[in-house]
Amino acid sequence: MAKVLIVEDDEGISEFVELELKHEGYETVLAKSGREGLEKFESENPDMVLLDVMLPEMNGLEVLRRIRSKSNVPVILETARGETIDKINGLNSGADDYISKPFEIEELLARMNAVLRRANAPKVGGKIIKIRDLEMNIDSMSVTVNGKPESVSKTEFLMLKLFMENPDKVMSRDDIIDSIWGKDHYIDVNTVDVYVGYIRSKIGADYIKTVRGSGYKFVEK
């Protein structure tokens, strides 16, 4: 079973989560501060990180940025309920998902399972998708725009791949969530809008069109 690094300064929350994850068969490692979290990340080589945003010594978003500079290991952020800016900044910094405190353990487990499924999904070797000036290499998970490499997060890549494999097809937010995060997921539909905004900022606004009342469509021509 996967090894999970829990970076959380609230001992009540960390002990509860650790107990529940061990019950589900996960191996767990605990850290109480941002700096300790980075140290444990280096020494323990976890398969997933549960990362609180509000941490002593170094906040969770900075920890996330440092992890992303060297690894694509799945990271789920724990954010305060209603703190939309933390969620947006976290997604923009490369988080795979987020969960708002207080949360039910069933929701956390569902999110973890969905993120691990995406991370462990088999890759199709050597496949190239090219539409207009946009090119995607499935094997290397790379994207180029007008011949220039563009850095994208794992979730941005998966969403863009979904769009490019379904050109000119209107896709609802629920359809996108089901395809990217899974049908058993509790993710907010607004998260799709956030990711579409990030993708547009990187590849250009004219590729993905909003279809009012329906969702989004990737424009092939």
C-alpha positions as CSV (number, residue, x, y, z in Angstrom):
1,M,0.0,0.0,0.0
2,A,1.1,3.6,-0.6
3,K,3.2,5.6,1.9
4,V,1.6,8.9,2.9
5,L,3.4,11.8,4.4
6,I,1.0,13.9,6.6
7,V,2.3,17.4,7.2
8,E,-0.1,18.9,9.8
9,D,0.7,20.9,13.0
10,D,-2.7,20.1,14.7
11,E,-1.9,16.9,16.6
12,G,-5.6,16.0,16.9
13,I,-6.1,16.1,13.1
14,S,-2.8,14.3,12.3
15,E,-3.4,11.5,14.8
16,F,-6.9,11.0,13.6
17,V,-5.9,10.9,9.9
18,E,-3.0,8.6,10.7
19,L,-5.2,6.2,12.6
20,E,-7.8,6.0,9.8
21,L,-5.2,5.7,7.0
22,K,-3.4,2.9,8.9
23,H,-6.8,1.1,9.2
24,E,-7.1,1.3,5.4
25,G,-3.7,-0.2,5.0
26,Y,-1.6,2.9,4.2
27,E,1.9,3.4,5.7
28,T,2.1,6.9,7.3
29,V,4.8,9.4,8.2
30,L,4.1,12.5,10.3
31,A,5.6,16.0,10.2
32,K,4.5,19.0,12.3
33,S,6.0,21.9,10.4
34,G,6.8,22.9,6.9
35,R,10.6,22.4,7.3
36,E,10.1,19.0,8.9
37,G,7.7,18.1,6.1
38,L,10.4,18.8,3.5
39,E,13.0,16.8,5.5
40,K,10.6,13.8,5.7
41,F,9.8,14.1,2.0
42,E,13.5,13.8,1.2
43,S,14.2,11.0,3.6
44,E,11.0,8.9,3.4
45,N,10.2,9.1,-0.4
46,P,6.4,9.0,0.1
47,D,3.9,8.1,-2.6
48,M,1.5,10.9,-1.6
49,V,1.6,14.0,0.6
50,L,-1.3,15.4,2.7
51,L,-0.2,19.0,3.2
52,D,-1.8,21.6,5.5
53,V,-1.6,25.2,4.1
54,M,-1.2,26.9,7.5
55,L,2.1,25.5,9.0
56,P,4.8,26.9,11.3
57,E,8.3,27.7,10.0
58,M,7.2,27.4,6.4
59,N,3.7,27.5,5.0
60,G,2.2,24.7,2.9
61,L,2.3,26.6,-0.4
62,E,6.0,27.1,-0.1
63,V,6.5,23.5,0.8
64,L,4.4,22.6,-2.3
65,R,6.5,24.8,-4.5
66,R,9.7,23.2,-3.3
67,I,8.3,19.7,-3.7
68,R,7.2,20.5,-7.3
69,S,10.7,21.8,-8.2
70,K,11.9,18.2,-7.9
71,S,9.0,15.8,-7.9
72,N,5.5,15.1,-9.3
73,V,4.4,13.0,-6.3
74,P,0.7,13.5,-5.7
75,V,-0.1,16.3,-3.2
76,I,-3.5,17.0,-1.6
77,L,-3.8,20.3,0.2
78,E,-5.8,20.8,3.4
79,T,-7.3,24.3,3.4
80,A,-9.5,26.3,5.8
81,R,-13.1,26.2,4.7
82,G,-14.0,29.2,2.6
83,E,-10.3,30.1,1.9
84,T,-10.7,30.2,-1.9
85,I,-7.4,32.0,-2.5
86,D,-5.5,29.1,-0.8
87,K,-7.2,26.6,-3.1
88,I,-6.5,28.6,-6.2
89,N,-2.9,29.3,-5.2
90,G,-2.5,25.7,-4.3
91,L,-3.8,24.4,-7.7
92,N,-1.6,27.0,-9.5
93,S,1.4,25.8,-7.5
94,G,0.9,22.2,-8.6
95,A,-1.4,20.6,-6.0
96,D,-3.3,17.6,-7.4
97,D,-6.4,18.3,-5.2
98,Y,-7.5,20.0,-2.1
99,I,-9.9,19.3,0.8
100,S,-11.5,21.8,3.2
101,K,-11.3,21.5,6.9
102,P,-13.2,20.1,8.7
103,F,-13.6,17.1,6.5
104,E,-15.0,13.6,6.6
105,I,-12.5,10.8,6.4
106,E,-14.6,9.2,3.6
107,E,-14.2,12.2,1.5
108,L,-10.4,12.3,2.1
109,L,-10.1,8.6,1.2
110,A,-12.1,9.1,-2.0
111,R,-9.9,12.0,-3.0
112,M,-6.7,10.1,-2.2
113,N,-7.9,7.1,-4.2
114,A,-8.8,9.2,-7.2
115,V,-5.4,11.0,-7.2
116,L,-3.5,7.8,-6.8
117,R,-5.4,6.3,-9.7
118,R,-4.4,9.2,-11.9
119,A,-0.8,9.0,-10.8
120,N,-0.6,5.3,-11.5
121,A,-2.5,5.3,-14.7
122,P,-0.6,3.6,-17.6
123,K,0.9,6.0,-20.1
124,V,0.5,5.5,-23.9
125,G,4.1,5.5,-25.3
126,G,5.0,7.8,-28.1
127,K,1.6,9.3,-28.8
128,I,1.6,12.8,-30.2
129,I,-1.6,15.0,-30.4
130,K,-1.3,18.1,-32.6
131,I,-4.0,20.7,-33.1
132,R,-3.2,24.0,-34.8
133,D,-0.1,25.4,-33.0
134,L,-0.6,23.2,-29.9
135,E,1.3,19.9,-29.6
136,M,1.1,17.3,-26.8
137,N,3.4,14.4,-26.2
138,I,1.6,11.8,-24.1
139,D,4.7,9.8,-23.2
140,S,6.7,12.6,-21.8
141,M,3.7,14.6,-20.6
142,S,5.0,17.7,-22.3
143,V,3.2,20.5,-24.2
144,T,4.5,23.0,-26.7
145,V,2.8,26.1,-28.1
146,N,4.1,27.5,-31.3
147,G,7.1,25.2,-30.9
148,K,8.0,26.5,-27.4
149,P,7.7,24.3,-24.3
150,E,5.0,25.3,-21.9
151,S,5.1,24.1,-18.3
152,V,1.8,22.5,-17.1
153,S,0.8,20.7,-13.9
154,K,-0.3,17.0,-14.0
155,T,-3.9,17.9,-13.7
156,E,-3.7,20.6,-16.3
157,F,-2.0,18.1,-18.7
158,L,-4.8,15.6,-18.1
159,M,-7.5,18.1,-18.7
160,L,-5.9,19.5,-21.8
161,K,-5.4,15.9,-23.1
162,L,-9.2,15.3,-22.5
163,F,-10.0,18.4,-24.5
164,M,-7.6,17.6,-27.4
165,E,-8.9,14.1,-27.7
166,N,-12.5,15.4,-28.0
167,P,-12.2,18.4,-30.3
168,D,-15.4,20.4,-31.0
169,K,-17.3,18.3,-28.4
170,V,-19.1,20.3,-25.7
171,M,-18.2,18.8,-22.3
172,S,-20.0,19.7,-19.1
173,R,-18.1,20.4,-15.9
174,D,-19.5,17.2,-14.5
175,D,-18.2,15.2,-17.5
176,I,-14.8,16.7,-17.0
177,I,-14.7,15.9,-13.3
178,D,-15.8,12.3,-14.0
179,S,-13.0,11.9,-16.6
180,I,-10.2,13.6,-14.6
181,W,-11.1,12.9,-10.9
182,G,-13.5,9.9,-11.2
183,K,-17.2,9.5,-10.6
184,D,-16.8,8.9,-6.9
185,H,-15.2,12.3,-6.3
186,Y,-16.5,15.2,-4.3
187,I,-14.7,18.0,-6.2
188,D,-16.4,21.3,-6.6
189,V,-17.4,22.1,-10.2
190,N,-15.7,25.5,-9.8
191,T,-12.4,23.7,-9.7
192,V,-12.9,23.0,-13.4
193,D,-13.2,26.7,-14.1
194,V,-10.0,27.4,-12.2
195,Y,-8.1,24.9,-14.3
196,V,-9.5,26.0,-17.6
197,G,-8.3,29.5,-16.6
198,Y,-4.8,28.3,-16.0
199,I,-4.7,26.3,-19.3
200,R,-6.0,29.3,-21.2
201,S,-3.3,31.5,-19.7
202,K,-0.7,29.1,-21.0
203,I,-1.9,28.0,-24.4
204,G,-4.1,31.0,-25.4
205,A,-7.7,31.9,-24.8
206,D,-9.0,30.9,-28.2
207,Y,-8.5,27.1,-27.9
208,I,-11.1,26.5,-25.2
209,K,-14.5,28.2,-25.6
210,T,-17.1,28.6,-22.9
211,V,-20.5,27.2,-24.0
212,R,-22.9,29.1,-21.8
213,G,-25.1,26.9,-19.7
214,S,-23.4,23.7,-21.0
215,G,-19.6,23.7,-20.3
216,Y,-16.6,24.0,-22.5
217,K,-15.5,23.1,-26.0
218,F,-12.0,22.7,-27.5
219,V,-12.0,24.5,-30.9
220,E,-10.1,22.5,-33.5
221,K,-10.1,25.1,-36.3
